[in-house]
Amino acid sequence: MRRITHQLHRLLKDISGNILPMAAIGMVVAAAIVGSAIDLSRNFKVENQLQAACDSAVLAARRTVATDADSTTPVNGLAPSVHTVADNYFKTNFNDSTLGTGTTNFEVSSPDKGQTVEGTAATVLDTVVMRLFGFNNFALSVKCTSSMGIGNADVMMVLDTTGSMAESLSGSTRIAALRSAMKNFYTTVSGATKETNARVRYGFVPYSSSVNVGKLLNAVDKSYIADSWNYQSRVPIFLNVANGTKTGTKDTYEDEKNTTSRGSSYKNQTQCNNNKPANQSAYSNVNSSTTETTTSGTTPNITVTVVTKQPQQMLTYECKSNNGTYYLYTTTYARTKVTTDTYKNATNSTNVKGSTFDHWEYRQVTGVDTSKFKTFGSTPVLNGNNGASVSYTWGGCIEERSTSNTANFSYNSITGLSPSTALDIDIDSAPTSDAKTKWGPLWPEISYRRAGSSSSTWTRNTTTDGASAGTYCPAEAKLLTEMDQSSFNTYANSLTAVGGTYLDIGMIWGGRMLSPDGIFKDTVNLEPTNGGEVARHIIFMTDGQMDTSNYVPTAWGMDWWDLRTTAGGSESDADARHTSRFLAVCEAIKAKGIRVWVIAFTSGLSTDLKTCASDDSSYVATNATDLNTAFQEIAKQVGELRITE
């Protein structure tokens, strides 16, 4: 280089014949400029690639930390498996042979047990042109740091709490595994938001054959729940013969017999006669009578037959001699008097004074007053033994509003949900004055099965209470709210397992409670104080496929008789009809920008469940560990991984 500088200096002083040398000098300068531009450009490209590889590696390492189960002694604060993941990501994104680099080195570490992952990367880039001028290589190094940060997030957990969740699982139960995974989810997200101003809210929709949203609806508008509803139930029939018309009386006698017994002895007949009671001149009643009532015909033209059986007896006395001694003999004549009275039009439909319970009539009862029941007030109903009044308080589960019993449902981004008459899958519209748009309170205590078709009336006898349809109401749903760990755990512990698997009712209400355009929009659209955007998530967990029943009270009534989702009550495709609802609602929810996560717990991930989920958002969990892992994976993505350096 010194020689080149000396020659340039000499040539500058020599002005004779200097055009050619000056041209040569210009070529050298131009080569230096072009060469440096080429090598500096390569340097810039490689440095950017080195930084990108470092960033991707620490992101992958931090993502692995949350679910890493490696119990090996940590190296530089991280499990060996985390180092392996980081190295693989770095090597995938930085290739020495392609970039012309060598002696590349990459290391990761953590100063805080994995909360933050730090990386350093260094390499050497050989020059191409600048080596002619004495510059052989560039030494490059970068640093990168990744931590679990989080933006504002609303998380709606739609949880299968059906009866199968009570089944045993590795010495515990499925529902216990769910509670544990939920709590760990909260812990992970809470750790990511520590010392930040991020807002995270949680909502819950436990589901089985219905959902418990009564208090939430009342809080928005009490008129959203109907003041009267139709139920598959029973009606007590009471009789009051005093109000009927007596058409005839008939007396007959049965069990007639007589017996004679010998009593006290006397010395002579006079003494015996003096102790003989007066002969009874007629039959008299003894003991209590019994009454049996039978009916025939239908209300109000019921014929009542009342059969009264009254025991009677008559006594006669006689003195008789036996070997000179007189004995007092008593003869007892016994019989039962049977009186049959017949009455017409002797029935009352209400329990008035003087009436007697006769039987239950099982049928659909229309227009049952729910105005007090829907407010959780104690409501009396003639539903006890022999039609006695019993009071019930609403458990909070609902029956869905008007729907269509067609087999196919769909969602289109332009036309919306179809058919449009199916208000049960409409997750946005609010009820109006039209009764079809309102929900009804599920009232399982007065719901009964019966024989026959949807229009038949079935009468049971007086000794049978009837076939109760059962009670299947999950824990109360909860709107979005910020929660501390204690409150979250308390809610998780309240979950109980009951009822059948109706995936559609869970997703419908998960969508309703998270929709920014629905009846809970004031809660959903509440802006965070930090002014940031809000990411919305539904975590949908189920331990089975659709499992419907036509004979229990559900969100669609008792479908064998109500026929809200089927045309005949016993279609073999009943599950498929509800699945069609489910998939249509999934699409409507995703169209709102809500990410839908699906976890199939102890069951396979069906095509329907995978279709419902957003892209890359479905998991299979065969045991408690897998379930926890799935929740953790979701937590890592609800909590955003960020490059901080």
DOTIPA-475994 format. One record per residue (C-alpha): residue number from 1; x, y, z. Coordinates in nm, 4 decimals. Each point is the difference from the previous one (the first is absolute). Layout:
! residues N
NUM;X;Y;Z
...
//
This chain:
! residues 645
1;0.0000;0.0000;0.0000
2;0.2959;0.2325;0.0796
3;0.1448;-0.0750;-0.3439
4;-0.3314;0.0909;-0.1678
5;-0.0123;0.3266;0.1967
6;0.3640;0.0878;-0.0988
7;-0.0632;-0.0604;-0.3681
8;-0.3130;0.2137;0.0077
9;0.1967;0.2815;0.1637
10;0.2797;-0.0198;-0.2646
11;-0.2433;-0.0023;-0.2848
12;-0.1781;0.3049;0.1338
13;0.3260;0.1990;-0.0181
14;0.0847;-0.1227;-0.3503
15;-0.2094;0.2013;-0.2415
16;0.1611;-0.1315;-0.3161
17;-0.1915;-0.2636;-0.1842
18;-0.2323;-0.0537;0.2928
19;-0.3302;-0.0824;-0.1710
20;0.0524;-0.3756;-0.0023
21;0.1197;-0.0188;0.3612
22;-0.2880;0.2123;0.1116
23;-0.2375;-0.2359;-0.1763
24;0.1624;-0.2905;0.1776
25;-0.0375;0.1751;0.3318
26;-0.3677;0.0599;-0.0742
27;-0.0483;-0.3671;-0.0740
28;0.1576;-0.0968;0.3319
29;-0.2170;0.2473;0.1895
30;-0.3082;-0.1191;-0.1828
31;0.0842;-0.3628;0.0787
32;0.0408;0.0869;0.3670
33;-0.3327;0.1804;0.0078
34;-0.1902;-0.2731;-0.1847
35;0.1691;-0.2747;0.1993
36;-0.0826;0.1608;0.3294
37;-0.3608;0.0475;-0.1097
38;-0.0271;-0.3681;-0.0914
39;0.1545;-0.1260;0.3197
40;-0.1832;0.2487;0.2208
41;-0.3252;-0.1060;-0.1632
42;0.0853;-0.3635;0.0739
43;0.0924;0.1007;0.3525
44;-0.3337;0.1756;0.0482
45;-0.1951;-0.2969;-0.1390
46;0.1824;-0.2544;0.2167
47;-0.0362;0.2131;0.3113
48;-0.3753;0.0295;-0.0574
49;-0.0242;-0.3759;-0.0560
50;0.2026;-0.0611;0.3161
51;-0.2353;0.2233;0.1979
52;-0.3093;-0.1672;-0.1467
53;0.1351;-0.3473;0.0793
54;0.0822;0.1096;0.3538
55;-0.3485;0.1475;0.0473
56;-0.1801;-0.3090;-0.1308
57;0.2109;-0.2253;0.2199
58;-0.0721;0.1849;0.3255
59;-0.3687;0.0212;-0.0912
60;-0.0089;-0.3762;-0.0498
61;0.1933;-0.0520;0.3226
62;-0.2370;0.2205;0.2010
63;-0.3013;-0.1727;-0.1541
64;0.1440;-0.3358;0.1044
65;0.0620;0.1083;0.3587
66;-0.3714;0.0115;0.0949
67;-0.0608;-0.3676;-0.0743
68;0.3475;-0.1470;0.0338
69;-0.0066;-0.3022;0.2301
70;0.3772;-0.0678;-0.0107
71;0.1145;-0.0718;0.3554
72;0.3706;-0.0034;-0.0937
73;0.2253;0.2501;0.1778
74;-0.0325;0.3379;-0.1781
75;0.2868;0.1418;-0.2053
76;0.0332;0.3777;0.0208
77;-0.3460;0.0140;0.1550
78;-0.1726;-0.2077;-0.2689
79;-0.0786;-0.3704;-0.0376
80;0.2149;-0.1848;-0.2576
81;-0.3078;-0.0614;-0.2137
82;-0.0522;0.3778;-0.0256
83;0.3583;0.0422;-0.1190
84;-0.0619;-0.2664;-0.2626
85;-0.3094;0.1763;-0.1311
86;0.1822;0.3348;-0.0130
87;0.3016;-0.1478;-0.1811
88;-0.2190;-0.1721;-0.2568
89;-0.1905;0.3208;-0.0739
90;0.3237;0.1967;-0.0321
91;0.1587;-0.2519;-0.2375
92;-0.3139;-0.0144;-0.2111
93;0.0086;0.3768;-0.0490
94;0.3784;0.0506;-0.0304
95;0.2060;-0.2161;-0.2373
96;0.3770;0.0592;-0.0225
97;0.0406;-0.1642;-0.3398
98;-0.2730;0.2135;-0.1534
99;0.1078;0.3278;0.1567
100;0.3756;-0.0445;-0.0304
101;0.0627;0.0209;0.3714
102;0.1948;-0.2164;0.2422
103;0.0827;-0.0636;0.3665
104;-0.3610;0.0891;0.0791
105;-0.1008;-0.0289;0.3632
106;-0.3383;0.0307;0.1731
107;-0.0844;-0.0200;0.3712
108;-0.3178;0.0477;0.2045
109;-0.0456;0.0550;0.3730
110;-0.2550;0.1257;0.2499
111;0.0607;0.2163;0.3064
112;-0.3523;-0.0540;0.1412
113;-0.0868;-0.3700;-0.0338
114;-0.1354;0.0269;-0.3510
115;-0.2171;0.3104;0.0267
116;0.2529;0.1756;-0.2237
117;0.2206;-0.1804;-0.2535
118;0.3195;0.1776;-0.1125
119;0.2060;-0.0910;-0.3037
120;0.3335;0.0944;-0.1529
121;0.1131;-0.0882;-0.3506
122;0.3355;0.0618;-0.1682
123;0.1472;-0.0856;-0.3398
124;0.2800;0.0934;-0.2386
125;-0.0736;0.1115;-0.3582
126;0.2843;-0.0241;-0.2539
127;0.0288;0.2960;-0.2364
128;-0.0009;-0.0448;-0.3763
129;0.1507;0.3228;-0.1403
130;0.1313;0.1851;0.3024
131;0.2553;-0.2708;0.0685
132;0.1941;0.1520;-0.2974
133;0.0412;0.3036;0.2162
134;0.0955;-0.1875;0.3164
135;-0.3461;-0.0557;0.1526
136;-0.0488;-0.3786;0.0221
137;-0.3180;-0.0345;0.2109
138;-0.2628;0.1585;0.2203
139;-0.0650;-0.1204;0.3574
140;-0.3737;0.0263;0.0699
141;-0.1915;-0.0438;0.3265
142;-0.3564;0.0659;0.1160
143;-0.2073;-0.0365;0.3131
144;-0.3670;-0.0940;0.0322
145;-0.2479;-0.0323;0.2867
146;-0.3489;-0.1474;0.0140
147;-0.2497;0.0259;0.2832
148;-0.3628;-0.0961;0.0493
149;-0.1949;0.3177;-0.0290
150;-0.3723;0.0323;-0.0557
151;-0.2425;0.2405;-0.1555
152;-0.3607;0.0511;0.1040
153;-0.1918;-0.3265;-0.0241
154;-0.3549;-0.1223;0.0610
155;-0.0154;-0.3756;0.0561
156;-0.3350;-0.1806;0.0007
157;0.0303;-0.3580;0.1253
158;-0.2810;-0.2189;-0.1359
159;0.0280;-0.3148;0.2067
160;-0.1574;-0.3442;-0.0300
161;-0.1353;-0.0849;0.3466
162;-0.2189;-0.2912;-0.1065
163;-0.0476;-0.3161;0.2036
164;0.2946;-0.1799;-0.1626
165;0.2372;0.2557;0.1514
166;-0.0590;-0.1704;0.3350
167;0.1633;-0.3191;-0.1288
168;0.3256;-0.1108;0.1599
169;0.3328;0.0946;-0.1560
170;0.3357;-0.1152;0.1372
171;-0.1157;-0.0160;0.3589
172;-0.2011;0.3209;-0.0247
173;-0.2790;0.1208;-0.2296
174;-0.0237;0.1816;-0.3311
175;-0.1644;0.3015;0.1633
176;0.2862;0.0216;0.2518
177;0.2507;-0.0029;-0.2865
178;-0.1911;0.2826;-0.1655
179;0.0026;0.2092;0.3184
180;0.3752;-0.0472;0.0354
181;0.0748;0.0884;-0.3637
182;-0.2141;0.3138;0.0278
183;0.1881;0.1177;0.3091
184;0.3377;-0.0587;-0.1664
185;-0.1211;0.1951;-0.3041
186;-0.0780;0.2955;0.2220
187;0.3403;-0.0236;0.1698
188;0.1828;0.0069;-0.3343
189;-0.1903;0.2976;-0.1369
190;0.0212;0.1813;0.3334
191;0.3773;-0.0413;-0.0004
192;0.0165;0.1521;-0.3475
193;-0.1972;0.3079;0.1062
194;0.1925;0.0586;0.3217
195;0.1242;0.3592;0.0238
196;-0.1814;0.0967;-0.3215
197;-0.3152;0.2016;-0.0596
198;-0.1559;-0.2686;-0.2178
199;-0.3650;-0.0886;0.0679
200;-0.1056;-0.3628;-0.0049
201;-0.3626;-0.0979;0.0626
202;-0.1547;-0.3422;0.0400
203;-0.3508;-0.1247;-0.0687
204;-0.1452;-0.3491;0.0357
205;-0.2756;-0.2072;-0.1617
206;-0.0315;-0.3437;0.1613
207;-0.2351;-0.2016;-0.2203
208;-0.1814;-0.3317;-0.0067
209;-0.3545;-0.0301;-0.1373
210;-0.0598;0.3672;0.0832
211;0.1896;0.2998;0.1367
212;-0.0501;0.1931;0.3230
213;-0.0402;0.3604;-0.1197
214;-0.3232;0.1069;0.1721
215;0.1586;0.2546;0.2326
216;0.2060;0.1480;-0.2846
217;-0.3124;0.0538;-0.2121
218;-0.1931;0.1529;0.2896
219;0.2854;0.2407;0.0633
220;-0.0249;0.1296;-0.3584
221;-0.3799;0.0090;-0.0302
222;-0.2587;-0.2068;0.1901
223;-0.2299;0.0089;-0.3024
224;0.2461;-0.2185;-0.1921
225;-0.1472;-0.2999;0.1856
226;-0.3633;-0.0851;-0.0720
227;-0.2746;0.0445;0.2619
228;-0.1641;-0.3254;-0.1098
229;0.1280;-0.3198;-0.1586
230;-0.1229;-0.3392;-0.1156
231;0.1242;-0.3121;0.1787
232;-0.0371;-0.3729;-0.0425
233;-0.1466;-0.0511;0.3457
234;-0.2946;-0.1384;0.1963
235;-0.3254;0.1392;0.1402
236;-0.1692;-0.1267;0.3172
237;-0.3654;-0.0940;-0.0424
238;-0.2153;0.0558;0.3072
239;-0.3537;-0.1239;0.0631
240;-0.2795;0.1652;0.1941
241;-0.3119;-0.2175;-0.0149
242;-0.2035;0.2657;0.1787
243;0.0249;0.2110;-0.3135
244;-0.1098;-0.2859;-0.2257
245;-0.3385;-0.1387;-0.0902
246;-0.0917;-0.3252;0.1767
247;-0.1421;-0.2428;-0.2523
248;-0.0605;-0.3086;0.2125
249;0.0610;-0.1993;0.3211
250;0.0158;-0.3733;0.0373
251;0.0390;-0.2088;0.3174
252;0.1285;-0.3547;-0.0023
253;0.1392;-0.2288;0.2695
254;0.3003;-0.2240;0.0049
255;0.1953;-0.2185;0.2415
256;-0.3188;-0.1076;0.1817
257;0.0544;-0.2575;0.2755
258;-0.1081;-0.0915;0.3546
259;0.1708;-0.1652;0.2952
260;-0.1357;-0.1354;0.3318
261;0.1931;-0.0173;0.3250
262;-0.0897;-0.1373;0.3466
263;0.0322;0.2407;0.2904
264;-0.0630;-0.0115;0.3776
265;-0.1806;-0.2932;0.1801
266;-0.2952;0.0271;0.2365
267;-0.1787;-0.2377;0.2451
268;-0.3437;0.0511;-0.1528
269;-0.1679;0.1626;-0.2998
270;-0.1427;0.2897;0.2008
271;0.3462;0.1033;0.1139
272;0.1325;-0.0302;-0.3593
273;-0.2867;0.2066;-0.1432
274;0.0531;0.2692;0.2582
275;0.3593;0.0454;-0.1276
276;-0.0855;-0.0116;-0.3689
277;0.0410;0.3383;-0.1869
278;-0.2865;0.1199;-0.2109
279;0.0201;-0.1391;-0.3523
280;0.1434;0.2517;-0.2553
281;-0.2810;0.0808;-0.2365
282;0.2092;0.1202;-0.3026
283;0.3459;0.0124;-0.1442
284;0.2251;0.2810;0.1259
285;0.3242;0.1392;-0.1360
286;0.3267;-0.1126;0.1516
287;0.3552;0.1238;-0.0651
288;0.0767;0.2590;-0.2707
289;-0.1224;-0.0038;-0.3547
290;0.2292;0.0060;-0.3037
291;-0.0578;0.1908;-0.3212
292;0.1325;-0.0601;-0.3496
293;-0.0479;0.2517;-0.2781
294;0.0321;-0.0743;-0.3687
295;-0.0458;0.2288;-0.2972
296;-0.0766;-0.0353;-0.3663
297;-0.0216;0.2464;-0.2852
298;0.2049;0.3185;-0.0476
299;-0.0097;0.3474;0.1479
300;-0.2519;0.1538;0.0518
301;-0.2361;-0.2929;-0.0709
302;0.1358;-0.2399;0.2584
303;-0.2244;-0.2624;0.1583
304;0.0931;-0.0767;0.3605
305;-0.0879;-0.3254;0.1714
306;0.0361;-0.0013;0.3781
307;-0.0106;-0.3427;0.1645
308;-0.0355;0.0015;0.3794
309;0.0487;-0.3191;0.1970
310;-0.1433;0.0005;0.3531
311;0.0434;-0.3003;0.2352
312;-0.3249;-0.0829;0.1904
313;-0.1140;-0.2537;0.2565
314;-0.3120;-0.1151;0.1927
315;-0.0015;-0.2059;0.3262
316;-0.2675;-0.2489;0.1326
317;-0.0024;-0.1815;0.3397
318;-0.1550;-0.3289;0.1154
319;0.0044;-0.2131;0.3239
320;0.0475;-0.3728;-0.0573
321;0.0157;-0.2980;0.2406
322;0.2768;-0.2515;-0.0031
323;-0.0286;-0.2855;0.2595
324;-0.2000;0.2214;0.2357
325;0.2288;0.3027;-0.0293
326;-0.1105;0.3052;-0.1984
327;0.2429;0.1901;-0.2277
328;-0.0315;0.3388;-0.1677
329;0.0682;-0.0357;-0.3762
330;0.0827;0.3045;-0.2180
331;-0.0415;-0.0032;-0.3787
332;0.1848;0.2716;-0.2024
333;-0.1297;0.0839;-0.3470
334;0.2686;0.1938;-0.2030
335;-0.0040;0.1553;-0.3461
336;0.1438;0.2867;-0.2063
337;-0.2339;0.2546;-0.1450
338;0.1190;0.1219;-0.3406
339;-0.1456;0.3337;-0.1103
340;0.0719;0.1105;-0.3551
341;-0.0698;0.3673;-0.0780
342;0.0387;0.1383;-0.3499
343;0.0600;0.3694;-0.0825
344;0.0472;0.1904;-0.3227
345;0.2046;0.3199;-0.0570
346;0.1565;-0.0293;0.3430
347;0.3577;0.1111;-0.0840
348;0.1891;0.3160;0.0918
349;0.3301;0.0976;-0.1645
350;0.1132;0.1981;0.3040
351;0.0345;-0.1011;0.3603
352;-0.3112;0.1628;0.1538
353;-0.1385;-0.0657;0.3447
354;-0.1627;-0.3357;0.0256
355;0.1755;-0.1479;-0.3045
356;0.2001;-0.3215;-0.0011
357;0.3056;-0.0862;-0.2114
358;-0.0834;-0.2696;-0.2522
359;0.2821;-0.0362;-0.2558
360;0.2710;0.1704;-0.2062
361;-0.0539;0.0983;-0.3594
362;0.3292;0.0074;-0.1971
363;0.0098;0.2381;-0.2950
364;0.1447;0.3267;-0.1278
365;-0.1093;0.2793;0.2321
366;-0.0174;0.3258;-0.1909
367;0.0393;0.3498;0.1364
368;0.1561;-0.0928;0.3341
369;0.0535;0.3218;0.1959
370;0.3762;0.0601;0.0302
371;-0.0109;0.3703;0.0917
372;0.1120;-0.0643;0.3580
373;0.2005;-0.3142;-0.0653
374;0.2284;0.1791;-0.2494
375;0.1014;0.2508;0.2679
376;0.1171;-0.2846;0.2261
377;-0.2995;0.0495;0.2265
378;-0.1489;-0.3024;0.1766
379;-0.2935;-0.1089;-0.2184
380;-0.2780;-0.2402;0.1146
381;-0.1264;-0.2717;-0.2336
382;-0.2557;-0.2785;0.0614
383;0.2655;-0.2642;-0.0467
384;0.0420;-0.1761;0.3336
385;-0.1485;-0.3211;0.1361
386;-0.3663;-0.0270;-0.0996
387;0.0214;0.3379;-0.1722
388;0.1239;0.1927;0.3036
389;0.1568;0.3416;-0.0515
390;0.3812;-0.0011;-0.0160
391;0.2227;0.3049;-0.0517
392;0.2991;0.0024;-0.2353
393;0.2823;0.2474;-0.0670
394;0.1593;0.0296;-0.3429
395;0.3436;-0.1583;-0.0435
396;0.0916;0.2469;-0.2779
397;0.0133;-0.2222;-0.3100
398;-0.1951;0.1031;-0.3081
399;-0.1994;-0.1359;-0.2896
400;0.0948;0.1517;-0.3334
401;-0.2164;0.2359;-0.1950
402;-0.1762;-0.0769;-0.3264
403;0.1832;-0.2209;-0.2475
404;-0.0496;-0.2139;-0.3086
405;-0.0136;-0.3800;0.0059
406;0.1792;-0.0218;-0.3330
407;0.3066;-0.2241;-0.0288
408;0.2483;0.2471;-0.1509
409;0.1423;0.3278;0.1288
410;0.2721;0.2197;-0.1464
411;0.1804;0.3327;0.0216
412;0.0958;0.2297;-0.2858
413;0.1991;0.3214;0.0436
414;-0.2452;0.1837;-0.2242
415;-0.3391;-0.1490;0.0861
416;0.0776;-0.1014;0.3589
417;-0.1538;-0.2979;0.1767
418;-0.2505;-0.2228;-0.1772
419;-0.2858;-0.0658;0.0468
420;-0.0659;0.3513;0.1267
421;-0.2982;-0.1241;0.2018
422;0.2334;-0.1963;0.2290
423;0.0351;0.2603;0.2721
424;0.1632;-0.2559;0.2286
425;0.3271;0.0237;-0.1967
426;-0.0150;0.3779;-0.0426
427;0.2761;0.1204;0.2344
428;-0.0665;0.3744;-0.0374
429;-0.3665;0.0990;-0.0152
430;-0.1854;0.1029;0.3137
431;-0.3549;-0.1112;0.0841
432;-0.2905;0.2236;-0.0955
433;-0.3641;0.0021;0.1084
434;-0.0489;-0.3082;-0.2184
435;-0.0129;-0.3064;0.2274
436;0.1930;-0.2044;-0.2583
437;0.3103;0.2104;0.0586
438;0.0131;-0.0659;0.3769
439;0.1549;-0.2742;0.2076
440;-0.1909;-0.2156;0.2462
441;0.1105;-0.1242;0.3420
442;0.0828;-0.3693;0.0092
443;-0.2305;-0.1509;0.2648
444;0.1078;-0.3629;0.0442
445;-0.1951;-0.0479;0.3257
446;-0.3287;0.0172;-0.1883
447;0.1218;-0.1814;-0.3133
448;-0.1254;-0.3566;-0.0494
449;0.0213;-0.2716;-0.2593
450;-0.3093;-0.1794;-0.1169
451;-0.1072;-0.2742;-0.2352
452;-0.1225;0.0777;-0.3466
453;0.0620;0.2646;-0.2623
454;0.0449;0.3735;0.0401
455;-0.3754;0.0602;-0.0027
456;-0.1080;-0.2852;0.2253
457;-0.1206;0.0325;0.3582
458;0.1023;-0.2735;0.2350
459;-0.1685;-0.0694;0.3327
460;0.1763;-0.1789;0.2806
461;-0.1765;-0.1520;0.2974
462;-0.0038;0.1493;0.3486
463;0.2791;-0.2200;0.1338
464;0.2610;0.1129;-0.2526
465;0.1784;0.3353;0.0217
466;0.1007;-0.0007;-0.3669
467;0.3274;-0.0109;-0.1916
468;0.2024;0.3087;0.0874
469;0.2094;0.1186;-0.2931
470;0.3065;0.0755;0.2157
471;0.2062;0.3071;0.0845
472;0.3109;0.0886;-0.2036
473;0.1131;0.3587;0.0636
474;0.3731;0.0890;0.0081
475;0.1751;0.2711;0.2027
476;-0.0808;0.3654;-0.0647
477;0.1599;0.1677;-0.3017
478;0.2107;0.3088;0.0639
479;0.0501;0.3112;-0.2131
480;0.3433;0.1420;-0.0790
481;0.1693;0.1433;0.3062
482;0.3489;0.0514;0.1392
483;0.0736;-0.2620;0.2658
484;0.2677;-0.0696;0.2559
485;0.1338;-0.3514;0.0485
486;-0.2241;-0.0696;0.3000
487;-0.3193;0.1013;-0.1810
488;0.1005;-0.1978;-0.3074
489;0.0728;-0.3116;0.2065
490;-0.3287;0.0330;0.1873
491;-0.1896;0.0023;-0.3270
492;0.1965;-0.2969;-0.1368
493;-0.0824;-0.1969;0.3153
494;-0.3726;0.0714;-0.0452
495;-0.0220;-0.2040;-0.3205
496;-0.2048;-0.3185;0.0290
497;-0.0674;-0.2823;-0.2452
498;-0.3622;-0.0564;-0.1047
499;-0.2063;-0.0541;-0.3163
500;0.0557;-0.0917;-0.3652
501;0.2338;0.1504;-0.2595
502;-0.1597;0.2784;-0.2039
503;0.3001;0.1661;-0.1658
504;-0.2230;0.2504;-0.1768
505;-0.1512;0.1607;0.3090
506;0.3480;0.0554;0.1446
507;0.1345;0.1648;-0.3143
508;-0.3172;0.2063;-0.0510
509;0.0335;0.1599;0.3407
510;0.3779;0.0296;-0.0184
511;-0.0575;0.2043;-0.3154
512;-0.2822;0.2031;0.1542
513;0.2068;0.0913;0.3047
514;0.3082;0.1001;-0.2039
515;-0.1660;0.1683;-0.2970
516;0.0705;0.3742;-0.0265
517;-0.3366;0.0365;-0.1771
518;-0.2276;-0.2005;0.2293
519;-0.2063;0.0535;0.3135
520;0.3104;0.0089;0.2216
521;0.1877;0.2483;-0.2190
522;0.0250;0.2620;0.2766
523;0.2180;-0.2413;0.1938
524;0.1878;-0.1359;-0.3001
525;0.0805;0.3456;-0.1426
526;0.1129;0.1561;0.3267
527;0.3263;0.1670;-0.0991
528;0.3128;-0.0792;0.2005
529;0.1585;0.2955;0.1800
530;0.3264;-0.0541;-0.1903
531;-0.1745;0.0818;-0.3282
532;0.1290;-0.3108;-0.1769
533;-0.1772;-0.2445;-0.2278
534;-0.1683;-0.3088;0.1454
535;0.0515;-0.3523;-0.1323
536;-0.3007;-0.2271;0.0502
537;0.0259;-0.3752;0.0550
538;-0.2418;-0.2885;0.0565
539;0.1477;-0.3137;0.1541
540;-0.2471;-0.2797;-0.0738
541;0.0610;-0.3239;0.1919
542;-0.1963;-0.3237;-0.0341
543;0.0584;-0.3583;0.1086
544;-0.2306;-0.1509;-0.2580
545;-0.2040;0.0306;-0.3139
546;-0.3552;0.1293;-0.0302
547;-0.2303;-0.2119;0.2202
548;-0.3602;0.1174;-0.0029
549;-0.3164;-0.1368;0.1641
550;-0.3660;0.0356;-0.0882
551;-0.1233;-0.0768;0.3523
552;0.1679;0.2486;0.2350
553;-0.0518;0.3745;0.0491
554;0.2510;0.1797;-0.2240
555;0.0481;0.3412;-0.1534
556;-0.2459;-0.1156;-0.2660
557;-0.2552;-0.1515;0.2379
558;-0.0812;-0.3717;-0.0029
559;0.0273;-0.0640;-0.3682
560;-0.2006;-0.3227;-0.0214
561;-0.3033;0.2131;0.0759
562;0.1060;0.3614;-0.0650
563;0.1393;-0.0724;-0.3497
564;0.2142;0.3152;-0.0098
565;0.3027;-0.1574;-0.1680
566;-0.1553;-0.3048;-0.1632
567;-0.3178;-0.0564;-0.1948
568;-0.0946;-0.3346;0.1530
569;0.1794;-0.0101;0.3326
570;0.2140;-0.3023;-0.0747
571;0.2086;0.0799;-0.3077
572;0.3186;-0.2044;-0.0203
573;0.1856;0.3146;-0.1065
574;-0.0829;0.1983;0.3151
575;0.3710;0.0331;0.0875
576;0.0794;0.1106;-0.3544
577;-0.2682;0.2695;0.0166
578;0.1581;0.1490;0.3114
579;0.3468;-0.0339;-0.1538
580;-0.1177;0.2041;-0.2979
581;-0.1062;0.2750;0.2414
582;0.3371;-0.0252;0.1726
583;0.2054;0.0423;-0.3178
584;-0.2089;0.2926;-0.1245
585;0.0526;0.1849;0.3275
586;0.3747;-0.0747;-0.0053
587;0.0268;0.1745;-0.3365
588;-0.2063;0.2975;0.1183
589;0.2309;0.0416;0.3002
590;0.3227;-0.0224;-0.2018
591;-0.1384;0.2572;-0.2433
592;0.0075;0.2516;0.2878
593;0.3776;-0.0378;0.0320
594;-0.0280;-0.2234;0.3048
595;0.2556;-0.2799;0.0159
596;-0.1602;-0.3344;0.0802
597;0.2166;-0.2566;0.1787
598;-0.1279;-0.3573;0.0290
599;0.1225;-0.2700;0.2382
600;-0.1242;-0.3584;-0.0400
601;0.0511;-0.1579;0.3431
602;0.0166;-0.3833;0.0285
603;-0.1605;-0.0231;-0.3436
604;0.1157;0.0302;-0.3572
605;0.0102;0.3324;-0.1805
606;-0.2918;-0.0425;-0.2384
607;-0.0188;0.1749;-0.3347
608;-0.2834;0.2115;0.1395
609;0.2081;0.1215;0.2940
610;0.2995;0.0752;-0.2217
611;-0.2230;0.1862;-0.2447
612;-0.1383;0.2097;0.2827
613;0.3452;0.1050;0.1206
614;0.1976;0.2863;-0.1477
615;0.3126;-0.0885;-0.2009
616;0.2649;-0.1811;0.2071
617;-0.2218;0.0199;0.3076
618;-0.1108;-0.3557;0.0792
619;0.1442;-0.2495;0.2480
620;-0.0503;-0.3598;0.1122
621;0.0458;-0.0802;0.3695
622;-0.0145;-0.3657;0.0971
623;0.0801;0.0522;0.3685
624;0.0346;0.2662;0.2691
625;0.3573;0.0846;-0.1026
626;-0.1016;0.0501;-0.3627
627;-0.2918;0.2191;0.1080
628;0.2309;0.2181;0.2055
629;0.2435;0.0199;-0.2927
630;-0.2766;0.1071;-0.2381
631;-0.1116;0.2768;0.2335
632;0.3631;0.1093;0.0398
633;0.0563;0.0095;-0.3747
634;-0.3051;0.2221;-0.0351
635;0.1157;0.2173;0.2908
636;0.3318;0.0552;-0.1757
637;-0.1797;0.1325;-0.3037
638;-0.2565;0.2002;0.1917
639;0.3073;0.1380;0.1744
640;0.2015;0.1498;-0.2826
641;0.3704;-0.0899;-0.0289
642;0.1971;0.3159;-0.0670
643;0.3512;0.0899;-0.1095
644;0.1203;0.2545;0.2536
645;0.3529;0.0606;-0.1331
//
